[in-house]
Amino acid sequence: MKALRSFTVRPSLPPELGALEVLAMNLRWSWDDGTRDLFRWVDPEQWDASVHDPVRLLGLVAPERLEVLAGDPGFLRFLDEVHTGLSLYLSKPRWFQAREGSSPLRSVAYFSPEFG
């Protein structure tokens, strides 16, 4: 019988690791070496098993491993550094926003042939 629905169960992260979810949900990880290194540190084997998908990784990592990371000062320092880097990146003025008002464009459309 074919499943009617599929869903993903996300583990509950220790409060000290809450920034991992923020980092996983932002695609910056796909081009930022520091963010990828951070997720690799979480669990190198599961990082490879997740095909380098941080959301999937967080679902695969054992709760015991997350507790160990929550108590690791070196990991927490690096997590804070990477999270701060994302916050700074998101708060910088962007090219289009810096030119807002000088363009007649008020909206942008994106057409994707693979989605019809």
C-alpha positions, 0 to 999 in steps of 0.5 A: 500500500502506498503511503498517503503522506510523508512527514519529517520528525525533527528532534528537539535540540538542546537550547544551547544548539538552537542556532543549528536549526536557524543555520540549517534552514538558511541556504547560506550553508550551501556556499559557506565553508564555515557553516558546512564545517560546523555541520560536519563537526556535528557528526561526520558520518551522519553528515555524509549519510545525509548527503550534506543536507543539514536539516536531514542531518539534525534528524539523524544525529543521536540525542546523546551526541547533541548533548555532548555538543551542547557541553563542548565549549569549542563547538559552542564558540564555533556555533556562535561565530557561524551564527553571528556571521549569518546574522551580519550577512543578512543585515548587510545592505544588498545590491537591489535594496541599495538601488530601491527607488531608482528602478521602475521595478516594483516586483520580480517574477521567477519562472521555473520550467521544472515546476510548470 
